[in-house]
C-alpha cells in the first residue's frame, strides 16, 4: 500500500510543470553607510540566493518575509537593536525587485564598563586594560567587544601567562533604555617560565648553541621566542632541519622544558660555478667553495676564484662565530687582486682580520689589514706596503631590501695608515654615502644616491691606485667607462684623486610585475683639488626583476664630452 502511494507521488512530481524561465531578483538596501550595508548584504538570504537557478516564486516571497529578521540580526552587533525597516517586493513577469529602506534608529551605548584582572599577573596588564577598544558612552559594537577580549588574552600570553582565561564575561543589553553593561574578569593564572633547553643530535658544542637562545632560563615563557630560536638556527646554515618544541604539559613548577632536534646537512661542502658579465668587469667566471661547518666550534671557510677581462681575484676567508653569533662574526681573510683599467694596472696582496656586526637596522665592522701593492699608473710605477685599520658603518631603513618601495641607506667608511706604525705612507680616508628610494605614485619610484670622499695625505702619489678616488662606470657616473674619471698626469693618464663627489637622480616606472623602465642623471668627479667641475651622464634603461634583485640595462651619454659618446651599462643586484 505505502509503496503504491510513494510511486504515485513520484510520478506526480515528475509530471509537474518545470519553470523554464529563470527568475531574476534585484535586491536594494538604502539608508546605511558602507560598513553596515555590507554586513546586511552578507546576512540577507534573499540577496545571497538571488542568482540561484533553483529559486522559485515561493522562495522569493518566503525570503522576502525573512528579510526583516536578517537585517535586524546584521545591525545588532553594531549596537543598533531597534531599526525601522520598510520592505517592498514588486515584480514584472519574471523580474523581481526587493527594496529595503532602513533607518538604524538610536544605538545602544556602553553605560558601564568593568574590567578586572586577577591572578599572579594582575599588575602587568594595566596598559592592555586601558587600551580596551570600548569606553563608556561608545556605541556598543560587539565586534570591538570581541576584539578587546582577544587582545587581553594575547597580552597575558605575551607575558607568559599561558592559562589566562575569563572567569566572568558578561554583556548585558537593555534595548528599551538603549544601554549596555560590560563586566569582564580575567584570571591570568600562574606565570610560566622557560626551563632547561636541550639539543639533540647536534654537531655543535652546546655552549655555542646556547648563544643562539633568544631567552634565558627563568624568563617568561613566550611561544614567539621558540619560533625566533628556530629561525635563528635555520639561518646559521649548520642544519638542514630544526624542530624546536616547548612542552607546557611537561612543565615542573611552571617551568617549560624546551627540546630542539637538529639534523645536519647531508653535504657540508658547497661548490658554485658562475658566469656573468658587467660593463665594469667584462665577461667573468667565478668558482666558489664553501664549507658551512668545519668543526664543532661552528667555524666556516670560503674560497673563491674569479677570472674576468679586467679583474682577477683569489680569496680565502675563515669565519668564526663571535660574541652573539646571530649577528656577529670574526673573519680572517687573505686575497690577491689583479686589476686593469684605462692606463692603470695593479697587483694587490692582502691579509687581515675583521670583526663584523650585522643587525636588522645597523651594520658595522672594524678590520686591520696588511696590504702589499705593486702598480703602474700612466708612465709611473711604484709599490706600497700598508698596515691599515678600517671602520665601516651602515644604517638601513627599508620596507624590503630586494624590492624597495621606501628605503634609506646611510654609510660611513674611515681608514688610514701611519708611517710611524710601519706603513709606507700616512693618510686618513673618509667616505660618506647615502641612497634614498621613494614611491611617490603607484608604480613610480624616485631613486637618489650620493657619495662624498676626502683623503688627507701629503700627495696622492703616496697612495696606491686601490686607495685613490676614481669615478665613472655602472655604480657611479654612467656614460663613462669604469674609473675613467679622475685627476690626470702630464701624459693625460687618469691617476685618481684625493676628493670624490658623486650624485644621481633616477625615475623608474614599473610596467609589469617584472619589467620596468628608467631615466637618470648622474653627476660627479674625482679630483685632486676642490674644484666643482662635474662630469654628467644622462640616459635611460630597462629593468627586469628577479627574486634576488634587478637586472639593469642602461644606455647613457657623457653629455659634456666631445661628440657626447654613448655607453651601455649592465648590472645585477638588490635595491639596497
C-alpha positions in Angstrom: 0.0 0.0 0.0 2.7 2.5 1.1 4.8 1.6 -2.0 1.9 2.4 -4.3 1.4 5.8 -2.7 5.2 6.6 -2.9 5.2 5.6 -6.6 2.2 7.8 -7.4 3.8 10.8 -5.6 7.0 10.3 -7.7 5.0 10.3 -10.9 3.1 13.4 -9.9 6.4 15.2 -9.1 7.9 14.2 -12.4 4.9 15.5 -14.3 4.7 18.8 -12.6 5.5 21.7 -14.9 9.1 22.9 -14.7 9.7 26.6 -14.6 11.5 27.1 -17.9 12.1 30.8 -17.3 14.8 31.8 -14.8 13.7 34.3 -12.3 15.8 37.5 -11.8 15.9 39.2 -8.5 17.3 42.7 -7.8 17.9 43.5 -4.1 18.4 47.1 -3.0 19.2 48.3 0.6 19.0 52.0 1.3 19.8 54.3 4.2 23.0 52.6 5.6 26.7 53.5 5.4 29.1 51.2 3.6 30.2 49.0 6.5 26.6 48.4 7.8 25.3 47.8 4.3 28.0 45.2 3.5 27.2 43.4 6.7 23.4 43.5 5.9 24.0 42.1 2.4 26.2 39.4 3.9 23.3 38.3 6.1 20.4 38.9 3.8 19.3 35.4 2.5 17.4 36.8 -0.5 20.5 38.7 -1.6 22.8 35.7 -1.2 20.4 33.4 -3.2 19.4 36.0 -5.8 21.2 34.2 -8.7 20.3 30.6 -7.8 18.8 28.8 -10.8 16.5 26.9 -8.4 14.9 30.0 -6.9 11.1 29.8 -7.2 8.4 32.4 -6.7 7.6 30.8 -3.4 11.3 31.1 -2.3 11.4 34.7 -3.2 8.3 35.6 -1.1 9.5 33.4 1.8 13.0 35.0 1.9 11.5 38.5 1.5 9.3 37.9 4.6 12.5 36.7 6.4 14.5 39.8 5.4 13.3 41.9 8.4 14.9 39.3 10.7 18.0 39.1 8.6 18.5 42.9 8.7 18.0 43.2 12.4 20.5 40.4 13.1 23.0 42.1 10.9 22.7 45.5 12.6 22.6 44.2 16.2 26.4 43.5 16.5 27.0 47.2 15.7 24.7 48.4 18.5 21.5 49.1 16.5 18.7 46.9 18.1 15.6 49.0 17.1 15.9 49.7 13.4 12.9 51.0 11.3 12.6 48.8 8.2 10.4 49.4 5.2 10.2 46.5 2.8 8.7 46.3 -0.7 8.6 43.5 -3.3 7.4 44.2 -6.8 7.6 42.2 -10.0 7.0 42.5 -13.7 6.7 38.9 -15.0 9.8 37.0 -14.0 11.7 40.1 -12.8 11.5 40.8 -9.1 12.7 43.9 -7.2 13.1 43.8 -3.5 13.8 47.1 -1.8 14.6 47.7 1.9 14.8 51.2 3.4 16.5 51.1 6.8 16.7 53.7 9.5 19.0 52.4 12.2 17.5 54.5 15.0 19.5 55.4 18.1 22.2 52.8 19.0 22.8 51.1 22.3 25.6 52.8 24.2 28.0 51.5 26.8 26.6 52.5 30.1 29.0 50.7 32.5 32.4 49.1 31.8 34.1 46.9 34.4 37.4 45.1 33.5 39.3 43.4 36.3 42.4 41.3 36.3 43.2 38.7 39.0 46.0 36.2 39.4 49.8 36.4 39.5 50.0 38.9 36.6 47.2 41.2 37.7 49.6 44.2 37.9 51.1 43.7 34.4 48.0 44.3 32.2 47.1 47.8 33.1 48.0 49.2 29.7 46.1 46.4 27.9 43.0 47.2 30.1 43.3 50.9 29.3 43.6 50.1 25.6 40.2 48.2 25.5 38.5 49.5 22.4 35.2 50.4 24.0 34.7 53.2 26.6 31.7 54.4 28.5 29.5 56.4 26.1 30.6 54.5 23.0 28.2 52.7 20.7 28.1 49.0 21.8 29.9 47.5 18.8 30.1 43.7 19.5 33.0 43.3 17.1 35.1 45.7 19.1 34.0 43.9 22.3 35.2 40.5 21.0 38.4 42.0 19.7 39.1 43.7 23.0 38.7 40.3 24.8 41.2 38.7 22.4 43.7 41.5 22.9 43.5 41.0 26.7 44.2 37.3 26.3 47.0 37.9 23.9 48.6 40.4 26.3 48.6 37.8 29.0 50.1 35.2 26.8 52.8 37.6 25.7 53.8 37.9 29.4 54.0 34.1 30.0 50.5 33.6 31.5 49.6 30.6 29.3 46.4 29.6 31.1 44.8 33.1 31.3 41.0 32.9 30.9 37.9 35.0 31.6 36.1 33.8 34.7 33.4 36.4 34.2 32.4 37.7 30.7 29.0 39.3 30.7 27.5 41.6 28.1 24.0 42.8 29.3 21.9 44.8 26.9 18.8 46.8 27.8 17.1 47.6 24.4 14.4 49.8 25.8 16.8 52.0 27.7 19.5 51.6 24.9 22.1 50.8 27.5 24.8 48.1 27.6 26.8 46.8 30.5 30.2 45.1 30.2 31.6 43.1 33.0 34.9 41.2 32.4 37.2 39.4 34.9 40.4 37.9 33.6 42.3 35.5 35.7 46.0 35.3 34.5 46.8 32.1 36.4 50.4 31.2 37.1 53.4 32.6 35.3 55.1 30.0 33.0 58.9 30.4 32.5 61.5 28.9 30.3 63.0 25.7 31.8 66.1 23.9 30.5 66.7 23.8 26.8 68.3 20.6 25.5 69.7 20.0 22.0 69.5 16.6 20.3 71.7 15.2 17.5 73.8 18.3 17.4 77.1 18.6 15.5 78.0 21.7 17.5 79.1 22.3 21.0 76.3 23.1 23.4 77.9 26.2 24.7 77.8 27.7 21.1 74.2 26.7 20.6 73.2 28.3 23.9 74.4 31.7 22.4 71.6 31.4 19.8 68.9 31.3 22.5 66.8 34.5 22.5 65.8 33.9 26.1 67.4 32.8 29.4 66.2 30.1 31.8 63.7 31.6 34.1 62.4 34.2 31.6 58.6 34.3 31.0 57.7 31.6 28.5 56.7 33.1 25.2 55.9 30.8 22.2 57.2 33.5 19.9 60.7 33.0 21.3 60.6 29.4 20.2 59.8 30.5 16.7 62.6 33.0 16.9 65.1 30.3 18.0 64.1 28.0 15.2 64.5 30.8 12.7 67.9 31.8 14.0 69.2 28.2 13.9 68.0 27.7 10.3 69.8 30.9 9.3 73.1 29.5 10.5 73.1 27.0 7.6 74.6 24.5 10.0 71.4 22.4 9.9 69.1 21.0 7.2 66.2 20.7 9.7 65.4 22.4 13.0 62.4 21.5 15.2 62.1 23.4 18.5 59.3 22.5 20.9 58.2 23.8 24.3 56.2 21.1 26.2 53.9 23.0 28.5 52.3 19.8 29.7 55.7 18.6 30.9 56.4 21.8 32.9 57.6 21.4 36.5 56.8 24.3 38.9 55.5 26.1 35.7 59.0 25.9 34.1 58.6 24.7 30.5 61.3 22.5 29.1 62.4 23.1 25.5 63.7 20.4 23.2 65.5 21.2 20.0 66.0 18.5 17.4 68.7 19.2 14.8 69.6 17.5 11.6 73.0 18.0 10.0 73.0 18.7 6.2 73.9 15.8 4.0 76.7 17.8 2.3 78.8 20.2 4.3 80.7 21.4 1.2 79.0 23.5 -1.4 80.6 24.4 -4.8 79.3 27.2 -7.0 80.3 27.9 -10.6 79.1 31.1 -12.2 79.4 33.0 -15.4 78.4 36.6 -15.8 79.0 40.0 -17.4 79.1 43.6 -16.3 80.5 46.5 -18.1 82.8 47.4 -15.3 84.5 43.9 -15.2 83.7 42.5 -18.6 82.9 38.8 -19.0 83.7 36.8 -15.9 83.8 33.3 -14.5 83.7 32.5 -10.8 84.3 29.4 -8.7 83.5 29.2 -5.0 84.0 26.5 -2.4 82.1 26.9 0.9 82.3 24.7 3.9 79.5 25.7 6.2 80.6 23.6 9.2 84.3 23.0 9.5 84.3 21.8 13.2 82.2 21.6 16.4 83.0 25.3 17.1 81.0 26.4 14.1 83.9 27.6 12.0 83.5 28.0 8.3 85.8 28.5 5.3 85.1 30.2 2.0 87.4 30.1 -1.0 86.8 31.8 -4.3 88.5 32.4 -7.7 87.3 34.9 -10.3 88.7 35.4 -13.8 87.5 38.3 -15.9 88.7 40.7 -18.6 89.8 43.4 -16.2 89.7 42.0 -12.6 91.1 38.7 -11.5 90.8 37.7 -7.8 91.7 34.9 -5.5 90.4 34.9 -1.9 90.2 32.8 1.2 88.0 33.6 4.3 88.0 31.8 7.6 84.9 32.7 9.7 84.5 32.2 13.5 81.3 32.9 15.5 81.8 36.0 17.7 80.0 37.3 20.8 76.4 37.0 19.7 76.7 34.6 16.8 73.3 35.5 15.5 74.7 38.9 14.4 78.4 38.8 14.9 81.4 37.1 13.4 85.2 37.3 13.1 86.8 36.7 9.8 90.5 36.1 8.9 91.0 36.8 5.2 93.6 36.9 2.5 93.2 37.8 -1.1 95.0 38.5 -4.3 93.7 41.1 -6.9 95.0 41.7 -10.3 93.1 44.7 -11.8 93.4 46.6 -15.1 91.5 49.7 -16.1 92.4 52.6 -18.5 96.1 53.4 -18.0 96.4 51.6 -14.7 97.5 48.1 -13.7 97.7 47.0 -10.1 98.5 43.7 -8.2 97.4 43.7 -4.6 98.0 41.1 -1.9 96.1 41.5 1.4 95.8 39.7 4.7 93.8 40.7 7.7 91.2 40.2 10.4 87.7 41.7 10.6 85.0 41.8 13.3 81.5 42.4 11.9 78.1 43.1 13.4 75.1 42.7 11.2 71.8 43.8 12.8 68.5 44.5 11.2 69.0 48.2 11.2 72.7 48.8 11.9 75.7 47.0 10.4 79.2 47.9 11.2 82.7 46.3 11.1 86.3 47.0 12.1 89.3 45.5 10.4 93.1 45.5 10.4 94.7 44.7 7.1 98.2 44.3 5.7 98.3 45.5 2.0 101.2 44.9 -0.4 100.5 46.5 -3.8 102.6 46.9 -7.0 101.2 49.2 -9.7 101.7 51.0 -12.9 99.8 54.3 -13.4 100.4 56.0 -16.7 104.1 56.5 -17.1 104.9 55.8 -13.4 105.1 52.7 -11.3 105.5 52.0 -7.7 104.9 49.7 -4.7 103.2 50.2 -1.4 103.1 48.4 1.9 100.5 49.5 4.4 99.1 48.4 7.7 95.6 49.8 7.5 92.8 49.8 10.2 89.3 50.4 8.7 85.9 51.1 10.2 82.6 50.9 8.1 79.1 51.5 9.3 75.7 51.3 7.5 72.2 52.1 8.7 69.3 50.8 6.5 65.6 51.6 6.9 63.6 49.8 4.2 60.3 48.0 3.7 62.1 45.4 1.6 65.8 45.2 0.8 65.4 43.5 -2.5 62.2 45.2 -3.9 62.1 48.6 -2.1 59.2 51.0 -2.2 60.5 53.2 0.6 64.1 53.0 1.9 67.1 55.0 3.2 70.6 53.8 3.4 73.4 55.8 5.1 77.0 54.7 5.2 80.4 55.8 6.6 83.8 54.4 5.9 87.1 55.5 7.6 90.5 54.1 7.0 94.1 55.2 7.4 97.7 54.3 8.0 100.8 55.8 9.6 104.5 55.7 8.8 105.3 55.5 12.5 103.3 52.2 12.6 105.3 50.6 9.8 103.4 51.8 6.7 105.0 53.4 3.6 102.6 56.4 3.8 100.5 58.3 6.3 96.9 59.1 5.4 93.2 59.2 6.6 90.5 58.5 4.1 86.8 59.1 4.8 83.8 58.3 2.6 80.1 59.1 3.4 77.3 57.9 1.2 73.5 57.7 1.0 70.7 56.2 -1.0 67.0 57.2 -0.9 64.1 55.3 -2.6 60.6 56.8 -2.5 57.5 55.5 -4.3 55.8 58.9 -4.9 53.0 57.4 -7.2 51.7 53.9 -7.8 54.3 52.1 -10.0 56.7 55.1 -9.9 59.9 55.3 -7.8 62.5 58.0 -7.3 66.0 56.7 -6.6 68.6 59.1 -5.4 72.2 58.4 -4.3 75.3 60.3 -3.5 78.8 59.9 -2.1 81.4 62.3 -0.7 85.0 61.3 -0.1 88.1 63.1 1.4 91.7 61.8 1.7 94.1 63.6 4.0 97.5 62.9 2.5 100.6 64.9 1.6 100.4 63.8 -2.1 98.1 61.5 -4.0 101.3 59.9 -5.4 101.9 58.5 -1.8 98.9 56.2 -2.2 98.5 53.1 -4.4 95.7 53.2 -7.0 93.4 50.9 -5.0 93.1 53.7 -2.3 92.7 56.7 -4.7 89.3 58.1 -5.7 88.1 57.4 -9.2 84.6 57.6 -10.7 82.7 56.6 -13.8 81.0 53.3 -14.5 78.0 51.2 -13.6 77.7 52.3 -10.0 78.8 55.9 -10.2 78.5 58.1 -13.4 77.0 56.2 -16.3 78.1 57.2 -19.8 81.7 56.8 -18.7 83.9 53.8 -18.5 84.9 52.2 -15.2 87.2 54.5 -13.3 87.6 56.8 -16.3 87.2 60.0 -14.3 89.9 61.3 -12.1 92.9 63.6 -11.8 95.2 63.2 -14.8 99.0 63.4 -15.0 101.1 65.3 -17.6 100.6 62.4 -20.1 96.8 62.6 -19.8 96.6 59.3 -17.9 93.9 59.2 -15.2 95.8 58.7 -11.9 92.9 59.2 -9.4 92.3 62.0 -6.8 92.0 62.7 -3.1 88.4 64.1 -3.3 85.2 62.5 -4.5 81.7 63.9 -5.2 79.1 61.8 -7.0 75.3 62.1 -7.2 72.5 60.5 -9.1 68.8 61.0 -9.6 66.6 58.4 -11.3 63.0 57.9 -12.0 61.7 54.4 -12.5 58.3 53.3 -13.9 57.1 49.7 -13.3 55.3 48.4 -16.4 54.5 44.9 -15.1 55.5 42.9 -12.0 58.8 42.0 -13.7 59.5 44.8 -16.3 60.2 48.5 -15.9 61.9 51.4 -17.5 64.0 54.2 -16.0 65.6 57.6 -16.8 68.6 59.0 -14.9 71.0 61.8 -14.5 74.4 61.2 -12.9 77.0 63.9 -11.9 80.3 64.0 -10.1 84.1 64.0 -10.3 87.2 62.7 -8.6 89.8 65.4 -8.3 93.0 66.4 -6.5 91.6 69.8 -5.6 88.2 71.2 -4.6 87.0 72.3 -8.0 83.4 71.6 -8.8 83.8 70.8 -12.5 81.3 67.9 -12.5 81.1 65.4 -15.3 77.5 64.4 -16.3 75.9 61.3 -17.7 72.2 61.2 -18.9 70.4 58.1 -20.1 67.6 55.6 -19.9 67.3 51.9 -19.2 65.2 48.8 -18.9 64.7 46.9 -15.6 63.9 43.2 -15.1 63.1 42.0 -11.6 64.4 38.7 -10.4 63.9 37.1 -6.9 67.4 38.3 -5.8 67.2 41.8 -7.3 67.1 43.7 -10.6 68.8 43.3 -13.9 69.6 46.8 -15.1 70.4 47.6 -18.7 71.2 51.3 -19.3 72.2 53.4 -22.2 73.9 56.6 -21.1 75.7 59.5 -22.8 78.5 61.6 -21.4 76.7 64.8 -22.4 79.6 67.2 -21.7 82.2 65.3 -23.7 83.0 66.0 -27.3 80.7 64.0 -29.5 78.5 63.1 -26.5 79.7 59.5 -26.5 77.2 56.7 -25.7 77.9 53.7 -23.4 75.9 50.6 -22.4 75.9 49.5 -18.7 74.7 46.2 -17.4 74.3 45.5 -13.6 72.6 43.0 -11.4 71.7 43.4 -7.7 69.4 44.4 -4.9 67.9 47.9 -4.4 69.7 48.5 -1.2 
